[in-house]
Amino acid sequence: MSDRPVLQPIHPEIGEKLLDEYAAFHREHLMHTPPLHEIPWTPAIRQQPAVLGGSEPLPVGKVQDFSLSHCMMRTFTPEGDAPEGGWPVFIFFHGGGWTLGRIDTENAFSSNMCKRANCVVVSVDYRLGPEKPYPAAVEDAVEALQWTHSKAPEALGINPSRIAVGGSSSGGNLAAIITHKAVELGIPLVFQLLVVPVTDNTAKVGDERYPSWTENARTVSLVPDKMLWFRNNYSPNPADWTKWDNSPIFAPEELFKKSPPAWIGVAELDVLRDEGIAYGEKLTKAGVNAEVKVYKGAPHPIMAMDGALDVGRELVSDAAAALKKAFYPA
């Protein structure tokens, strides 16, 4: 037994549901480290991996960086020749609570989508809080969409009629927002892929709309206080939380009705679980095909842990299969 203090315990009511592989990883790598939201903030924290347990990027045909007005984008192009009309393209927004992450944070996921869904991937290094709070990230996401639609056909050989968007956690929030912005801009999208997304920044423990916030109040990784810390770094004014470009679940019904089909992956032991499920239900109610998968026994960060966990590899494989099916229907 280690005599180091336990700083991130596994509570018994979570431990009995938690996947054994995650519990073992947590005990070895996380249990004795201080929670991020309880240590002094410095931007240097971003130089460390936001989540441990990631995989190595896959080889692809070409990796290039492009500049937007306020941020960079990294693009991944498959090997071989583009299909007739140009490559389908997936615009991706990384996770990290709108606070963590950098241009290479989720290179592995981007390269997996590029190679396994046979598409160009545009990964957006959007501006982060607390230095650049809301709506900076939304503005960068909109510009990335516009650049992809207007400039990427020439720059990357993409087909502007085959654009999908997606993201993880805070990036899932931005991707969902962009589906509604795209309707307003007249840019057609073919698909949205949302992994453990934040869809309602008014959610909290005790919220009857989202029982997962209370059921999972003692979860591992993304505990409620950490989620609120992220939220306040990004969006410190509560008056903004009900705006639909902050909480996409509040977008008008007419925008939902024009949304693209969706695949939404949520984790059973995540406080955000029921926000993702509710978002899928709202899409379905609007007549949009939305598939929601719940990963049993899993906490929030599994997508980025595909180098260490079978459930992470399962999620990445499911996401790639859903994206490929959207781009290349049988």
C-alpha positions in Angstrom: 0.0 0.0 0.0 1.2 3.5 -0.8 1.6 6.0 2.0 0.9 8.9 -0.4 -2.3 10.8 0.3 -5.4 9.8 -1.7 -6.4 13.0 -3.4 -8.9 11.6 -6.0 -10.6 8.6 -4.3 -13.0 6.2 -5.9 -16.2 6.5 -3.9 -17.8 3.1 -3.1 -21.1 4.0 -4.8 -19.2 4.7 -8.0 -16.6 2.0 -7.6 -19.3 -0.8 -7.7 -20.3 0.5 -11.2 -17.0 1.6 -12.5 -15.2 -0.5 -15.2 -12.4 -2.5 -13.7 -9.9 -1.3 -16.4 -10.7 2.3 -15.6 -10.5 1.7 -11.8 -7.1 0.1 -12.2 -5.8 3.0 -14.3 -7.1 5.5 -11.9 -5.5 3.9 -8.9 -2.1 3.7 -10.6 -2.0 7.1 -12.3 -4.6 9.5 -10.8 -5.5 8.7 -7.3 -2.6 10.4 -5.7 -2.5 13.5 -7.9 -4.3 16.7 -6.9 -7.5 17.6 -8.9 -6.9 20.3 -11.5 -9.5 22.6 -10.1 -7.9 22.6 -6.7 -4.4 23.8 -7.7 -3.4 27.4 -8.7 -4.1 28.0 -12.4 -1.3 28.7 -14.8 -1.4 28.4 -18.6 1.6 26.2 -18.3 -0.8 23.4 -17.2 -1.8 23.2 -20.9 1.6 21.8 -21.8 0.7 18.5 -20.0 -1.8 16.0 -21.5 -5.3 17.0 -20.5 -6.0 13.3 -20.1 -3.6 10.4 -19.6 -3.8 7.1 -21.5 -4.0 8.4 -25.1 -2.9 6.5 -28.2 -0.3 7.5 -30.8 -1.5 9.2 -34.0 -2.0 7.0 -37.0 0.0 7.8 -40.2 -2.0 9.7 -42.8 -1.2 11.2 -46.2 -0.5 14.7 -45.1 -0.7 17.0 -42.0 -0.8 20.7 -42.5 -1.4 23.8 -40.3 -3.5 26.8 -41.4 -4.1 30.2 -39.7 -7.5 31.8 -38.9 -7.8 35.3 -37.6 -7.2 34.3 -33.9 -6.2 30.6 -33.9 -4.6 27.8 -35.9 -6.1 24.7 -37.5 -4.4 21.4 -38.1 -5.6 19.4 -41.1 -5.2 15.6 -41.8 -5.6 14.4 -45.4 -5.9 10.6 -46.2 -3.4 8.7 -48.3 -4.4 8.0 -51.9 -6.7 9.9 -54.3 -9.8 11.8 -53.3 -13.2 10.5 -54.4 -15.0 12.1 -57.2 -16.0 15.6 -56.2 -13.4 15.9 -53.5 -12.8 14.6 -50.0 -15.5 14.6 -47.4 -14.4 16.7 -44.4 -14.8 16.5 -40.7 -14.4 19.7 -38.6 -13.3 18.6 -35.1 -13.2 20.6 -31.8 -11.1 19.1 -29.0 -12.2 18.7 -25.4 -10.7 20.3 -22.3 -13.4 22.4 -20.7 -12.8 25.3 -23.0 -9.7 25.8 -20.7 -7.2 23.0 -21.6 -5.9 21.7 -24.9 -3.7 22.8 -27.8 -3.3 22.1 -31.5 -1.9 18.6 -30.9 -4.2 17.6 -28.0 -6.3 15.1 -30.0 -4.1 14.3 -33.0 -4.7 10.6 -32.3 -8.5 11.0 -32.6 -8.2 13.2 -35.7 -5.8 10.8 -37.4 -8.2 7.9 -36.6 -11.1 9.7 -38.2 -9.0 10.6 -41.2 -7.7 7.1 -41.8 -10.7 5.1 -40.7 -13.5 7.3 -42.2 -11.4 8.2 -45.3 -11.9 12.0 -44.9 -10.0 15.2 -44.4 -10.1 16.3 -40.8 -9.9 20.0 -39.8 -9.0 20.2 -36.0 -9.5 23.7 -34.6 -7.2 25.1 -32.0 -9.9 27.5 -30.7 -9.2 30.2 -28.1 -9.5 29.2 -24.5 -10.6 30.6 -21.2 -10.0 32.1 -18.8 -7.8 34.4 -21.0 -10.2 34.4 -23.9 -13.7 33.7 -22.5 -17.0 33.1 -24.3 -17.8 33.9 -27.1 -14.2 33.7 -28.4 -14.3 29.9 -29.0 -17.7 30.2 -30.8 -16.3 32.9 -33.0 -13.3 30.7 -33.9 -15.6 27.7 -34.6 -17.8 29.8 -36.9 -14.7 31.1 -38.8 -13.4 27.5 -39.1 -16.7 26.4 -40.6 -16.7 29.3 -43.1 -13.0 28.7 -44.0 -13.7 25.0 -44.6 -16.7 25.7 -46.8 -15.1 28.5 -48.9 -11.3 28.0 -48.8 -10.7 24.3 -48.1 -12.0 23.1 -51.5 -8.9 24.7 -53.1 -6.6 24.3 -50.2 -7.4 20.7 -49.3 -9.4 19.3 -52.2 -12.6 18.9 -50.1 -16.2 18.6 -51.2 -18.0 21.6 -49.7 -21.3 19.7 -49.8 -19.9 16.9 -47.6 -19.0 18.6 -44.4 -19.5 17.0 -40.9 -18.7 18.5 -37.5 -17.9 16.9 -34.2 -16.2 17.3 -30.9 -15.6 16.0 -27.4 -16.9 17.5 -24.2 -16.5 21.3 -24.6 -15.7 20.6 -28.2 -19.0 18.7 -28.5 -20.6 21.9 -27.2 -19.0 23.9 -30.0 -19.8 21.3 -32.6 -23.5 21.3 -31.6 -23.6 25.1 -31.7 -22.0 25.1 -35.2 -24.8 22.9 -36.5 -27.2 25.6 -35.7 -24.9 28.4 -36.9 -24.5 26.5 -40.2 -28.3 26.7 -40.8 -28.2 30.5 -40.3 -25.2 30.8 -42.7 -26.7 28.5 -45.3 -23.9 26.0 -45.1 -25.2 22.5 -45.5 -23.9 19.8 -43.1 -24.2 16.1 -43.5 -23.6 14.8 -40.0 -22.7 15.7 -36.4 -20.6 13.5 -34.0 -20.9 14.5 -30.4 -18.8 12.7 -27.7 -19.8 13.4 -24.0 -21.0 16.9 -25.1 -21.8 19.8 -22.8 -25.2 20.9 -24.1 -26.7 22.9 -21.2 -24.5 25.2 -19.1 -27.3 25.8 -16.6 -27.1 22.2 -15.4 -26.1 21.5 -11.8 -26.3 19.0 -9.0 -30.0 18.6 -8.0 -31.2 19.5 -11.4 -34.2 17.3 -12.1 -33.8 17.7 -15.9 -30.5 15.9 -15.7 -30.4 13.2 -13.0 -26.8 12.3 -13.9 -25.6 15.4 -12.2 -26.9 14.1 -8.9 -26.4 10.3 -9.5 -22.8 10.9 -10.5 -22.0 13.7 -8.0 -19.2 11.4 -6.6 -17.9 10.2 -9.9 -14.2 10.1 -10.9 -12.5 12.6 -13.3 -15.1 15.2 -14.2 -16.6 15.8 -10.7 -19.3 18.6 -10.5 -16.9 21.1 -8.9 -14.4 20.6 -11.8 -17.1 21.0 -14.4 -18.3 24.3 -12.8 -14.6 25.4 -12.6 -14.3 24.8 -16.4 -17.7 26.6 -17.0 -16.7 29.6 -15.0 -13.3 29.9 -16.7 -15.0 30.0 -20.1 -18.3 31.7 -19.3 -18.1 33.7 -16.1 -21.4 35.6 -16.6 -24.3 33.3 -15.7 -26.6 35.5 -17.9 -24.8 34.0 -20.9 -25.6 30.4 -20.0 -29.1 30.4 -21.5 -27.9 31.7 -24.8 -28.0 29.0 -27.5 -24.5 29.7 -28.7 -23.4 28.9 -25.1 -25.9 26.1 -24.4 -27.0 24.6 -27.7 -30.0 22.7 -26.2 -31.7 26.2 -26.1 -31.5 26.7 -29.9 -34.8 27.4 -31.5 -37.0 24.6 -32.7 -36.6 25.7 -36.4 -32.9 25.3 -36.2 -33.2 21.8 -34.6 -35.5 20.8 -37.5 -32.7 21.7 -40.0 -29.9 19.9 -38.0 -27.9 17.1 -39.6 -28.2 13.5 -38.4 -26.3 12.8 -35.2 -24.3 10.2 -33.4 -23.9 11.0 -29.7 -21.7 9.0 -27.3 -22.2 9.4 -23.6 -20.6 7.8 -20.5 -22.8 6.2 -17.9 -20.8 7.6 -14.9 -20.5 11.2 -16.4 -22.3 14.1 -14.9 -22.9 15.2 -18.5 -24.6 11.9 -19.5 -28.2 13.2 -19.4 -27.4 16.4 -21.2 -26.2 14.4 -24.2 -29.2 12.1 -24.0 -31.6 15.1 -23.8 -29.9 16.7 -26.8 -30.5 13.5 -28.8 -34.1 13.4 -27.7 -34.6 17.0 -28.8 -33.1 16.2 -32.2 -35.4 13.1 -32.6 -38.4 15.2 -31.6 -37.5 17.6 -34.3 -37.5 14.8 -36.9 -33.7 14.3 -37.1 -32.1 10.9 -36.9 -30.0 10.8 -33.7 -28.3 7.7 -32.4 -27.3 7.8 -28.8 -24.9 5.2 -27.2 -24.3 5.0 -23.5 -20.9 3.4 -22.5 -21.7 1.4 -19.4 -19.4 1.7 -16.4 -17.4 4.5 -18.0 -16.6 8.0 -16.7 -16.2 11.2 -18.8 -12.7 11.1 -20.4 -12.7 7.6 -22.1 -12.4 8.9 -25.7 -8.9 10.3 -25.0 -7.9 7.1 -23.2 -7.9 4.7 -26.2 -4.2 3.9 -25.6 -5.0 2.4 -22.3 -8.6 1.3 -22.2 -10.7 -1.1 -24.3 -13.7 1.1 -23.8 -11.8 4.1 -25.2 -10.9 2.0 -28.2 -14.5 0.9 -28.6 -15.7 4.5 -28.6 -13.2 5.7 -31.1 -14.1 2.7 -33.4 -17.8 3.5 -33.0 -17.2 7.1 -33.9 -15.1 6.3 -36.9 -17.7 3.8 -38.1 -20.6 6.3 -37.7 -18.6 9.0 -39.5 -17.7 6.7 -42.4 -21.3 5.5 -42.7 -22.4 9.2 -43.0 -19.8 10.0 -45.6 -20.1 6.7 -47.6 -23.6 5.3 -47.1 -24.0 1.8 -48.5 
